[in-house]
Amino acid sequence: MDILAPEPSRATLDLLAERFAERSVQTPDGAQSYRQAGAQTEGGMAIVLLHGIGSGAGSWLHAALALAGRTRVIAWDAPGYGQSAPLAPESPGAEDYALRLHQMLDALGVERCVLAGHSLGTLMATAYAHGPGRQRVQRLILLSPTRGYGNPALAERQEAVRAERLRILETEGIAGMARTRPAKMLSSERAPEALAWVRWNMERLNLAGYRQAVQMLCNADMARYAPAAMPVEVHSGDEDTVTIPANCRAIAAMFDAPYAPIAAAGHACPIERPAAVAAIIENAYASAVH
């Protein structure tokens, strides 16, 4: 049975507005929105965070604030999310998102970074680290990664996923998805505030941006971006029913990378266990700067 999510607390919304406010930068392909905490350290080093398909930059709020004492922390709203201009192709690939990310980081003066992607954001992150970001990305963190359905062997599954995702979007709309899906993103120990924060971020999806993201999910295959030129690590919630731990371990093996579960977490681990996710990223950052 679907569990309806409550509204987020006033304290959470105030934190977002006061310490992780939405910003925008102009890129050659249009406006790109992001949220930022902390200050960039010497050498242009930063932490960059990429959200999943049903979320946005705000989903990183508590993890980003936990990291802000270390360095500049940037969470983007992917193209077509928040106030970010959508991509030009109707059916983009992960490389299209990687190019926009490169443009944004150029515009923001980020010379080096630890890059963390969550869920669909891991396809963008691996495409970027394999391509234009090869020299910029020092460490790559994949949280609840998805391989995508672009492998020709998955052609039948690819079309089924595309049709089902778009059918749900047409029949339920963004509002319907935000009412009924948040509980599926969390563990059995989910807290009301985590449920509310999944819902709040999902309510702010844009139809056009979500459609493009569905197309990318079906077009991309993470195997194209392995191995990576930098250290990689993979994590997922031990109760993740979306990108299940066994599949995440397989992705870790693809990159010859370590895998470790996040305790008492479902798919939306940056929301449900922000302290644990921040600790993972902070350790990677510490390794990158030494």
Secondary structure, DSSP 8 states (H G I E B T S, - for coil): ---------HHHHHHHHHHS-EEEEEETTEEEEEEEES--BTTTEEEEEE--TT--GGGGHHHHHHHTTTSEEEEE--TTSTT----SSSS--HHHHHHHHHHHHHHTT--EEEEEEETHHHHHHHHHHHTTTTTTEEEEEEES----S-SGGGHHHHHHHHHHHHHHHHHHHHHHHHHHSGGGGS-TT--HHHHHHHHHHHHT--HHHHHHHHHHHHH--GGGG-S-SS-EEEEEETT-SSS-HHHHHHHHHHTT--EEEETT--S-HHHHSHHHHHHHHHHHHHHHH-
